[in-house]
Amino acid sequence: VQQISRMLMKLFQRARLEKPGQVDPRAAEFTLSLLIAMFDRSGTGYVKTRSAAAALISLSGDTLLTKYRALFQFYAVPDGKETLITCSALRSLLTDLNQIPAIVGEGCTLSCVEIAVHDCFRGVLNAGIVEEKFLSWLRSEPAVLLWLPTCYRLSATQMVSHHARCR
């Protein structure tokens, strides 16, 4: 938790420099509290860095494709000439990401995660899948992650301005 706290302090300090007046001075503290609530419910003082990174990537303002590629890179493993995401890595990723809606009482069960993993690996004979297969599966908007593109669309429309007058 201390390591993640230091990382968040640096991250938000840099963000405050890039966007003066737009970043709450307590952003690092609030974000750390959220990560602890999601990933350290028993109060051990330990949060997996990869889990925290997955949450931060998911909640970032990047495009969906950028988020999906970053998540692949965090959970994939090198396998010879290519990088693959295995069933167990995908299960870990989905379990981590499921903590985000779970914090507001909207998470799914472990069986949802298993169904999603099985769906992603349907017809796959190898130990893992390449990035393009992973991205293709995510673009199909699996139910376990439906909240992610929905949140992205909502945040993207916040900046839309229509110059029309109502009567």
Secondary structure, DSSP 4 states (H G I P E B T S, - for coil): -HHHHHHHHHHHHHHHHHSTTSS-TTHHHHHHHHHHHHH-TT--S---HHHHHHHHHHHSSS-HHHHHHHHHHHH-EEETTEEEEEHHHHHHHHHHHHHHHHTTT-PPPHHHHHHHHHHHTTT--SSEE-HHHHHHHHHT--GGGTHHHHHHHHHHHTT--------
